[in-house]
Amino acid sequence: MNEASFSHLSSLAVAERATAAEAIVARDVRFSYGTREVLHGVSFTVAKGEVFGFLGPNGSGKTTLFKVLSTLAVPEGGSVSMLGQDLREASRALRRALGVVFQKPAVDPKLTVAENLRYHGYLYGLRGAKLNERPEPMLELLELREFAAARVQSLSSGFRRRVELAKALLHEPELLVLDEPSSGLDPGARREFFNYLLRLRASRAVTIVLTTHHMDEAERCDRVAVLHRGHVVALAPARELKRKIGGDVVVVRAVRPEHLQPRLKQRFGCSVVLVDGMLRLESPRGHLLVGQIVEAFGEEVESVSFGKPTLEDVFIQLTGQRFFAISDQQGEPA
């Protein structure tokens, strides 16, 4: 389904406003491509007004889950309720209440910002006064007013993503679903784009669900679900996930890490994990442990570092793998 068919909703009735506290309730969701199952019984809830993130590397199931939540794919097993309606029974009506930002650009670069918004509004059934009035507050909210007459192709990547967001909000959706929304943006533009998402939540009480592989984006979500090979392996606010690490993370590079691993464990009485040729330890006082390691095994150690836990450390603890070391060959079909 392309964006035009996704957006062609002029004949649909406006979906009834849900009264439940949850915007999304998913239970044991399963999905396969042929014989390969890519979602293995995924369960989660998203509260109304929440900024909820799915964090995972390529092949984790993010893209497939986005397709399900944006009504572009029907799960083979389990159930999904969105805004109080069953996804299978009310997918067409639900699209009226959804705003969707795709990973790949879905604006016409040859049209101006204002023309893109009018075209999108027309596809959503807006006519007359509404079609003329709706773009203005979106241009104001996303600070695009001065670019209304500019062709989208002349804008920076960050401003183009703002246009995508303005377009997705034009029909005043209750729920915004975004697939890797900051893809292709530099770190500064990525932070700025996320600031606009937070501003939207504050000003319009819209529920925001996004997929990402950026740790800094996941950190700013109210809650984050960590995906690994089609499973939700953790779900909580980022600060709670990091708190479970139990202290500082010490990373040791050694000449023969597999030989040093059991000796570190015996000497310091803590878990020592070998990941991508590096030894990782957790300690409540990492700065002291660094000196003790160097003193005891200096000739075998190439370097030792320590830092506060990150979501990457959480992922390693949960899966035994580095986040960005997982092969792209296991990615999902587009």
Residue pairs with C-beta under 8 A, 6 or more apart in sequence:
1 72
3 102
3 106
4 123
6 70
6 72
6 95
6 100
7 120
7 123
7 124
8 123
9 92
9 95
9 96
9 123
9 124
9 125
10 123
10 124
10 125
11 125
12 92
12 93
12 95
12 96
12 125
13 93
13 96
14 96
14 97
15 83
15 85
15 90
15 93
15 94
15 96
15 97
16 84
16 85
17 83
17 174
18 48
18 83
18 84
18 85
18 174
19 84
20 48
20 84
21 47
21 48
22 45
22 46
22 47
22 48
22 81
23 46
23 47
23 48
23 49
23 50
23 82
23 83
23 174
23 175
23 207
23 209
24 44
24 45
24 46
24 69
24 80
24 81
24 82
24 83
24 175
24 207
24 209
25 45
25 79
25 80
25 81
26 42
26 43
26 44
26 45
26 78
26 79
26 80
26 81
27 43
27 78
27 79
27 80
28 41
28 42
28 43
28 77
28 78
28 79
29 39
29 41
29 42
29 43
29 65
29 68
29 75
29 77
29 78
29 79
29 80
30 37
30 39
30 40
30 41
30 42
30 75
30 76
30 77
30 78
31 37
31 38
31 39
31 64
31 68
31 73
31 75
31 76
31 77
32 38
32 39
32 76
33 332
33 333
37 230
38 61
38 64
38 230
38 332
39 61
39 64
39 65
39 68
39 75
39 230
40 229
40 230
40 231
41 77
41 78
41 231
42 61
42 65
42 78
42 227
42 230
42 231
42 232
43 78
43 232
44 225
44 232
44 235
46 52
46 207
46 209
47 207
47 222
48 205
48 207
49 201
49 205
49 206
49 207
50 207
50 208
50 222
50 223
51 197
51 198
51 201
51 208
51 210
51 220
51 221
51 222
52 207
52 208
52 209
52 210
52 221
52 222
52 223
52 224
52 225
53 209
53 210
53 211
53 212
53 217
53 218
53 221
53 223
53 224
53 225
54 62
54 65
54 66
54 209
54 210
54 211
54 212
54 224
54 225
54 227
55 212
55 213
55 215
55 218
55 224
55 225
55 226
55 227
55 311
56 62
56 211
56 213
56 226
56 227
56 228
57 213
57 228
57 323
57 324
57 326
58 213
58 326
58 327
58 328
58 330
58 331
58 332
59 229
59 326
59 327
59 328
59 330
59 331
59 332
60 227
60 228
60 229
60 230
60 326
61 227
61 229
61 230
61 231
61 332
62 179
62 180
62 211
62 212
62 213
62 227
62 332
63 103
63 179
63 211
63 332
63 333
63 334
64 73
64 332
65 211
65 227
66 177
66 179
66 211
67 73
68 74
68 75
68 80
68 87
69 80
69 82
69 177
69 209
70 98
70 100
70 177
70 179
71 87
71 91
71 92
71 94
71 95
71 98
74 87
74 88
74 91
75 87
79 86
79 87
79 88
80 86
80 87
80 88
81 87
82 94
82 97
82 98
82 175
83 94
83 97
83 174
83 175
85 93
85 94
87 94
96 124
96 171
96 173
97 173
97 174
97 175
98 173
98 174
98 175
98 176
98 177
99 168
99 169
99 171
99 173
99 175
99 176
99 177
99 206
100 168
100 176
100 177
100 178
101 161
101 164
101 165
101 168
101 176
101 177
101 178
101 179
101 181
102 164
102 179
103 179
103 180
103 181
103 183
105 160
105 164
106 164
106 167
107 116
107 152
107 160
107 163
107 164
107 167
108 115
108 116
108 119
108 152
109 151
109 152
109 153
110 151
110 152
110 153
111 119
111 151
111 152
112 148
112 149
112 150
112 151
112 152
113 139
113 144
113 147
113 148
113 149
113 150
113 152
113 155
113 163
113 166
114 135
114 139
114 148
114 149
116 152
116 163
116 167
117 134
117 135
117 138
117 139
117 163
117 166
117 167
117 170
118 131
118 135
120 167
120 170
121 130
121 131
121 134
121 135
121 170
121 171
122 131
124 170
124 171
126 134
126 170
126 171
134 170
134 171
134 172
135 148
135 166
135 170
138 144
138 166
138 167
138 169
138 170
139 145
139 148
139 166
141 166
141 169
141 199
141 200
141 203
142 162
142 163
142 165
142 166
142 196
143 162
144 159
144 162
144 163
144 166
147 155
147 159
152 160
152 163
155 163
156 189
157 184
157 185
157 186
157 189
158 185
158 186
158 189
158 192
158 193
161 181
161 182
161 185
161 189
161 193
162 193
162 196
164 181
165 181
165 193
165 196
165 197
165 200
168 176
168 178
169 176
169 200
169 204
169 206
172 204
173 206
174 206
174 207
175 206
175 207
175 209
176 197
176 200
176 206
176 207
176 208
176 209
177 209
177 210
178 197
178 208
178 209
178 210
178 211
179 210
179 211
180 210
180 211
180 212
180 213
181 193
181 197
181 210
181 212
182 189
182 190
182 193
182 194
182 212
182 214
182 217
185 193
187 216
190 214
190 216
190 217
191 216
194 217
194 220
197 208
197 210
198 220
200 206
200 208
201 207
201 208
210 217
210 221
212 218
213 323
215 310
215 311
215 312
215 323
218 224
218 238
218 311
219 238
219 311
221 238
222 237
223 235
223 236
223 237
224 235
224 236
224 237
224 238
224 241
224 311
225 232
225 234
225 235
226 232
226 233
226 234
226 235
226 241
226 311
226 314
226 315
226 318
227 233
228 315
228 318
228 319
229 330
233 318
233 319
234 241
234 314
234 318
238 311
241 311
241 314
242 308
242 309
242 310
242 311
242 313
242 314
243 309
244 314
244 317
245 282
245 309
245 313
245 314
245 317
246 282
246 284
247 282
247 283
247 284
247 285
247 286
247 309
248 282
248 283
248 284
248 285
248 286
248 287
248 289
248 306
248 307
248 308
248 309
249 280
249 281
249 282
249 286
249 306
249 307
249 308
249 309
249 310
249 313
250 280
250 281
250 282
250 283
250 286
250 289
250 290
250 293
250 304
250 305
250 306
251 278
251 279
251 280
251 304
251 305
251 306
252 260
252 264
252 278
252 279
252 280
252 281
252 293
252 301
252 303
252 304
253 277
253 278
253 279
253 301
253 302
253 303
253 304
254 260
254 279
254 297
254 300
254 301
254 302
255 300
255 301
255 302
256 300
257 274
257 277
257 278
257 279
258 274
259 300
260 279
260 297
260 300
260 301
261 272
261 274
261 279
262 272
263 297
264 272
264 279
264 281
264 293
264 297
265 271
265 272
267 296
268 281
268 283
268 289
268 292
268 293
270 281
270 282
270 283
271 281
271 282
272 279
272 280
272 281
273 279
273 280
273 281
273 316
273 317
273 320
274 280
275 316
275 320
275 321
275 322
276 322
276 325
280 313
280 316
281 289
282 309
283 289
283 306
286 306
286 307
287 306
289 306
290 304
290 305
290 306
293 301
293 304
294 301
294 304
311 323
312 322
312 323
315 321
315 322
315 323
316 322
316 323
